[in-house]
Amino acid sequence: MAEQLPLHFEFRANQTFNDFFVGGNQEIVNHLQRCIAGSGEQQIFLWGQSGQGKSHLLQACCHEAQQRGLSSFYYDLSPANLTDIDVFNGIEGCDLVSFDNIEHIAGHADWELAFFNFFNQQRDLGHKLILSASCSPSLIDVQLNDLKTRLNWGLALKLQSLSDQDRINALIFKADKMGIDISPAAGHFLLAHYHRDLESLWELLDTLDRASLIAKRKLTRPFLKQILNNKADAD
């Protein structure tokens, strides 16, 4: 492959292991950290429903690799990003590469072949690869048989779903990281009156933070109801 700088690496500095609400996924975090440290699996495949933190964990892996002085690269393979196949050029030299939403290359022969070639180079060099998808690797309908085999190499880990109480605890955990005071009662209210996936709840926290600062009010249930009503009207 031609040598060039990797493209489109959007590193989110606030998506570290310290910022991740573990819930029932401590074992997965442990496996990822051992992989980065060089004492675990060379290849890990994370899978689970949308909104469970897969992207966060892949970003966290890149962050921790950099903290250890290792080169790392992250790329989201969502359909909107399947535009520049040259993304694979030059990244085989990275100590750690993370590809999010790998299932979306299935059925795209050029992307399947490009990833297959990258995979072989990356593995031959002994570098680490972490992948994520919404389903297990065995269910990804890639057409290249050798690639289907390789996706099933390494360790496949399923993220555990969060219970309602876990979601409330996660909301309070994230809010605390942002310096926002949310009580358990406020957490129950938000979970009952807003979208329940974590990505939507994290976006809501930004709205709550701004509203609280502007109004100089605590996030009480009446104020939360007012904010949600204003947001619904704006949307």
C-alpha positions as CSV (number, residue, x, y, z in Angstrom):
1,M,0.0,0.0,0.0
2,A,1.1,3.6,-0.6
3,E,2.5,5.5,2.3
4,Q,0.3,8.4,3.3
5,L,-1.3,9.9,6.4
6,P,-4.5,8.3,7.5
7,L,-7.6,10.2,6.7
8,H,-10.6,11.4,8.7
9,F,-9.4,10.4,12.2
10,E,-11.9,12.2,14.5
11,F,-10.5,11.5,17.9
12,R,-12.8,12.4,20.8
13,A,-10.7,13.3,23.8
14,N,-13.6,12.8,26.2
15,Q,-14.3,9.2,25.2
16,T,-11.7,7.5,27.4
17,F,-12.0,4.4,29.6
18,N,-12.4,6.8,32.6
19,D,-15.4,8.4,30.9
20,F,-17.1,5.0,30.1
21,F,-19.9,3.8,32.3
22,V,-18.9,0.1,32.7
23,G,-22.1,-1.4,34.0
24,G,-21.9,-5.2,33.4
25,N,-19.0,-4.8,30.9
26,Q,-16.0,-4.7,33.1
27,E,-14.6,-7.9,31.7
28,I,-14.8,-6.4,28.2
29,V,-12.9,-3.3,29.3
30,N,-10.3,-5.6,30.9
31,H,-9.8,-7.5,27.7
32,L,-9.4,-4.3,25.7
33,Q,-6.9,-2.8,28.1
34,R,-4.8,-6.1,28.0
35,C,-4.9,-6.0,24.2
36,I,-3.4,-2.5,24.2
37,A,-0.9,-3.4,26.8
38,G,0.3,-6.3,24.7
39,S,-0.7,-9.0,27.2
40,G,-4.1,-9.9,25.6
41,E,-5.6,-10.8,22.2
42,Q,-4.2,-9.3,19.1
43,Q,-7.7,-9.0,17.6
44,I,-11.0,-8.2,19.4
45,F,-14.4,-7.9,17.9
46,L,-17.0,-6.0,19.9
47,W,-20.7,-6.4,19.0
48,G,-24.0,-5.3,20.4
49,Q,-27.0,-3.1,19.9
50,S,-26.6,0.5,18.9
51,G,-26.2,3.0,21.7
52,Q,-24.3,0.6,24.1
53,G,-21.0,2.3,23.9
54,K,-19.1,0.5,21.1
55,S,-17.8,3.7,19.5
56,H,-16.8,5.1,22.9
57,L,-14.8,2.0,23.7
58,L,-13.0,2.0,20.3
59,Q,-12.1,5.7,20.8
60,A,-11.0,4.9,24.4
61,C,-8.7,2.2,23.0
62,C,-7.1,4.7,20.7
63,H,-6.7,7.2,23.6
64,E,-5.1,4.6,25.8
65,A,-2.7,3.5,23.1
66,Q,-1.6,7.1,22.6
67,Q,-1.1,7.4,26.4
68,R,1.3,4.4,26.1
69,G,3.2,6.0,23.3
70,L,1.7,3.8,20.6
71,S,0.3,5.0,17.3
72,S,-3.5,4.5,16.8
73,F,-6.2,5.1,14.3
74,Y,-10.0,5.1,14.4
75,Y,-12.5,5.1,11.5
76,D,-16.3,4.8,11.3
77,L,-17.4,2.6,8.4
78,S,-21.0,3.8,8.5
79,P,-22.5,4.0,5.0
80,A,-21.9,7.7,4.7
81,N,-18.2,7.2,5.2
82,L,-17.8,4.5,2.5
83,T,-16.5,7.1,0.1
84,D,-12.7,7.1,0.2
85,I,-11.3,3.6,0.0
86,D,-7.8,5.0,0.3
87,V,-8.4,5.2,4.0
88,F,-6.6,1.9,4.3
89,N,-3.4,3.3,2.7
90,G,-0.6,3.7,5.2
91,I,-2.5,2.7,8.4
92,E,-1.0,-0.8,8.5
93,G,1.9,0.8,10.3
94,C,-0.2,1.9,13.2
95,D,0.2,-0.1,16.4
96,L,-3.6,-0.1,16.9
97,V,-6.4,0.3,14.4
98,S,-10.1,0.5,15.3
99,F,-12.8,0.1,12.7
100,D,-16.3,0.9,13.9
101,N,-19.4,-0.5,12.2
102,I,-17.5,-3.0,10.1
103,E,-20.7,-4.8,9.0
104,H,-21.3,-2.0,6.5
105,I,-18.5,-3.1,4.1
106,A,-20.5,-6.3,3.4
107,G,-21.6,-6.5,-0.2
108,H,-19.1,-3.8,-1.3
109,A,-16.5,-6.0,-3.2
110,D,-13.9,-3.2,-3.4
111,W,-14.1,-2.4,0.4
112,E,-14.1,-6.1,1.3
113,L,-10.9,-6.7,-0.7
114,A,-9.2,-3.5,0.6
115,F,-10.0,-4.4,4.2
116,F,-8.9,-8.0,3.6
117,N,-5.5,-6.9,2.3
118,F,-5.1,-4.4,5.1
119,F,-6.0,-7.1,7.7
120,N,-3.4,-9.5,6.4
121,Q,-0.7,-6.8,6.5
122,Q,-1.7,-5.6,10.0
123,R,-1.7,-9.1,11.4
124,D,1.6,-10.0,9.8
125,L,3.2,-7.0,11.4
126,G,1.8,-8.1,14.8
127,H,-0.2,-5.0,15.2
128,K,-3.5,-4.8,17.1
129,L,-7.0,-4.6,15.5
130,I,-10.3,-3.8,17.2
131,L,-13.5,-4.0,15.3
132,S,-17.2,-3.3,16.2
133,A,-20.5,-4.2,14.7
134,S,-24.2,-4.5,15.6
135,C,-24.1,-8.3,15.2
136,S,-21.7,-11.1,15.8
137,P,-18.9,-11.6,13.2
138,S,-20.5,-14.9,12.0
139,L,-23.6,-13.0,10.9
140,I,-21.8,-10.4,8.7
141,D,-22.7,-11.2,5.2
142,V,-19.4,-10.5,3.5
143,Q,-19.0,-12.2,0.0
144,L,-15.2,-12.7,0.3
145,N,-15.0,-16.1,2.0
146,D,-11.4,-15.6,3.3
147,L,-12.5,-12.3,4.9
148,K,-15.5,-14.0,6.6
149,T,-13.0,-16.5,8.1
150,R,-10.7,-13.7,9.3
151,L,-13.5,-11.7,10.9
152,N,-14.1,-14.7,13.2
153,W,-10.4,-14.9,14.3
154,G,-9.5,-13.4,17.6
155,L,-11.9,-12.7,20.5
156,A,-15.6,-11.8,20.0
157,L,-17.2,-10.0,22.9
158,K,-20.9,-9.0,23.2
159,L,-21.6,-5.8,25.2
160,Q,-24.2,-6.4,27.9
161,S,-27.4,-4.4,27.6
162,L,-28.1,-1.8,30.4
163,S,-31.0,-2.1,32.7
164,D,-33.2,0.9,33.4
165,Q,-31.3,1.4,36.7
166,D,-28.0,1.1,34.8
167,R,-29.1,3.8,32.4
168,I,-30.0,6.1,35.3
169,N,-26.6,5.4,36.9
170,A,-24.9,6.0,33.6
171,L,-26.7,9.3,33.2
172,I,-25.7,10.4,36.7
173,F,-22.1,9.2,36.0
174,K,-21.9,11.2,32.8
175,A,-23.4,14.3,34.3
176,D,-21.0,14.2,37.2
177,K,-18.1,14.1,34.6
178,M,-19.6,17.2,33.1
179,G,-20.0,18.9,36.5
180,I,-23.8,18.6,36.3
181,D,-25.8,17.7,39.4
182,I,-28.6,15.2,38.6
183,S,-30.4,13.4,41.3
184,P,-31.7,9.8,41.0
185,A,-35.2,11.2,40.9
186,A,-34.3,13.5,38.0
187,G,-32.7,10.6,36.3
188,H,-35.9,8.5,36.6
189,F,-37.9,11.4,35.2
190,L,-35.6,11.9,32.2
191,L,-35.6,8.2,31.4
192,A,-39.4,8.1,31.6
193,H,-39.9,11.2,29.4
194,Y,-37.1,11.1,26.8
195,H,-35.3,8.8,24.5
196,R,-33.7,5.9,26.3
197,D,-30.6,5.3,24.2
198,L,-27.3,6.6,25.7
199,E,-26.3,8.7,22.7
200,S,-29.6,10.7,22.9
201,L,-29.2,11.1,26.7
202,W,-25.7,12.3,26.4
203,E,-26.8,14.9,23.8
204,L,-29.6,15.9,26.2
205,L,-27.1,16.6,29.0
206,D,-25.5,19.3,26.9
207,T,-28.9,20.9,26.5
208,L,-29.6,20.6,30.3
209,D,-26.2,22.1,31.1
210,R,-26.8,25.2,28.9
211,A,-30.3,25.7,30.2
212,S,-29.2,25.4,33.8
213,L,-26.3,27.9,33.3
214,I,-28.5,30.4,31.4
215,A,-31.4,30.3,34.0
216,K,-29.1,29.8,36.9
217,R,-31.4,27.1,38.2
218,K,-30.9,23.6,39.6
219,L,-32.3,20.7,37.5
220,T,-35.5,20.1,39.4
221,R,-38.3,18.1,38.0
222,P,-40.4,21.2,37.1
223,F,-37.4,22.8,35.4
224,L,-36.6,19.5,33.5
225,K,-40.1,19.3,32.3
226,Q,-39.9,22.9,31.0
227,I,-36.6,22.2,29.2
228,L,-38.0,19.1,27.6
229,N,-41.2,20.9,26.5
230,N,-39.0,23.7,25.0
231,K,-36.8,21.2,23.2
232,A,-39.9,19.4,21.8
233,D,-41.2,22.7,20.5
234,A,-37.9,23.6,18.9
235,D,-37.6,20.2,17.3
